[in-house]
């Protein structure tokens, strides 16, 4: 078991290093050093900030400034980040620079006024706020971003042979596939940037809208995610995936009836999706309808026997009924399909503890913790799996959690050893 954890850790470190070296930040700063791309970097910083990723946003604002030091917007927006991070001195410096570069930027003057008042320079702060009012800035209660006033120029997306000859569709798809790759490795920040670039490249791409929504949902921004899913559903009227993903976000917001309505719409389009039936089971269980939920998980498995969430969730239903041996088998099957499935490790630990196999139970909990899973309570965990568009649902099951390479192999080896010891 120690070996498994060691290989998982090594794999995660490798994935992190690979992600940093191939991130949109590193690759693009080398390619796009002309001033015309400053607005793009500023926009991407805004997207990250609005998603609650302040430090990532700061990096993109700094790149925008590096590309064009006379562009006022990233200076203002950098100040907003510093203000949010409780660094008033750096915030004030940034807002002052923004006002120096664009004396008519009312938002920057108002933001500067907020900082001055915060650090006790009340009279100077009130003067700055009055200047903002004179310039027509609307009254707000805290510093705000400066939205894009300069046209966003996209960087060329090159084909495999290095030529700038990709169609709009192919360029957007390349960004989306890069986003999918980052998502599978757990880099939500980089995947969000890739999907946003796909959306900017081709605003009619349902993949880009859906996948951006999935990242926003992972960050807890469910309303914003639903807006993206709505757009994806409008652009691709035949795909059930945006409707399933919408249902998941509504369920997490406690709007179960609305979630089931979205799933009914998805079923009209394609009732052969294992993810759809799994999602319906999770929602029904959340409404206290466990018998119906179990039927849904069984239906999901009949459609795809290799879909890990359904095995996990069937195991939860069985454990709740006291059928712990059968539940352990379900969790074991889920882990056979995905060795980095942290919830299945945890649920397996609970089921093993219930039948008195304490040592193996602790090892399962240990494995779940090593994969970064720290539950709030000792309860079985159901798993729903919103789906990326552009890839099959099976490809991204357990995305951002899979133990790479040898880590998965040794995780499975550890599971086999646990099973043997129990016998």
PyMOL commands that set and color helices and strands:
alter all, ss='L'
color gray80, all
select helices_A, chain A and resi 2-21+24-31+35-50+54-67+72-84+88-101+106-118+122-134+168-184+188-201+206-218+222-235+241-252+256-269+274-286+290-303+308-320+324-337+342-354+358-370+393-396+406-422
alter helices_A, ss='H'
color red, helices_A
deselect
rebuild
show_as cartoon
